[in-house]
Amino acid sequence: MKDDLEDFFVELASAQISGRTRLDQYREFRHVFLGSDEGKRVLHDILAMGKMFVTSFRRGNANLLFAQEGRRSIAVEILKIVREEPRERPDRQRSEK
């Protein structure tokens, strides 16, 4: 398992994802997070780690608020990708005559 993680970081350092579209990302996220019971549990864990189910506000502790909002923004972004299929833009603008 440790080798898998090390291999992942090596691949990450040289990753080229420039040809990947938002639609590709949407489909991959849905496959990973909604394609199995394990994926759904992992998505739930990510949302829980992002404090999606509790308030971020804590009176008198702005630093904690900022930290929790940072975590929440990651969870929100993942949820947004999974929920909303992106609209593909047309290659050309069409005009009606």
N, C-alpha and C positions, 0 to 999 in steps of 0.2 A: 504494500500500500504506500509506503514511503517513497518508493521508486516512482509510482504513478504520480504523486504530487510533485516530485522533482522534475519528472518529464513534462508535466503540465506547465511548470514555471519556465522551463527551457523553451517550450513551444510558445508560451505567452510573450516571451522576450522578442521572438522573431515573427510574431503573428502578423499576417497580412489579411486584414478583413475589409479592405477598401472596396472590393467588388460585391460585398454583401449589402443587399437592400434592406429597407425598413420592413418590407414584406417578408423577406427571408428571416429577419430577426423575430418578427411576430410568430411565424410558423415554428421556428426552433424553440422559442420560449414556451409556446403552447404545448409542443411535443414533450419538452422536458418537464414542465410543471403540471400539465393536465393530462398527460398521456399515460399516467400510472398512479396507483394509490401512493406509492413512495414519493413521486413528484409532488402530489397534492400536499402530502405531509410536510415536505421540505418547503414548499411555498408558504404554508401556514406558519412554519417555524420562522421563516424570513420575515413575514408580516408581524409576528409576535416580537421578534428581535428589534424590529423597527418601531415598536411601541404603537402599532396601528390601532390597538384596541383600548388604549388608555390616553388620558390627556397628557400633553407635554408640559403644561403650565405647573410650575411649583413656585409659590410665592417666595420672593427673596433670593432665588437662586438662578440668575440669568445664565450662568455657564452651563448648568444642567439643562436648561431649556434649549440652548443652542446645540448642545451635543445630541439631545433627543430629536430635535428637528432635523439635524443632519442624518441621523439614522432613519428617521421617518421618510426623508426625501428619497433615499435609495429604495426603500420598500414601495413607496408610491410609484416610482419610475418603473419598477419591475411589474407591479400590478397593472399599470397603464399599458405597458407593452403587451401583456397577456390578454387584456380585456378588449383592446381596440385594434381591429384590423386596419392598417393604414390604407389610405386611398392612393392608388397609383395615379400619378399625373400623366396626362396624355403627352406624347412626344411632340405633337404639333397642336397649335391652337386652331380650332375649327371655327369658321364663321359661316353664318347663314346668309344666303343671298336672296 
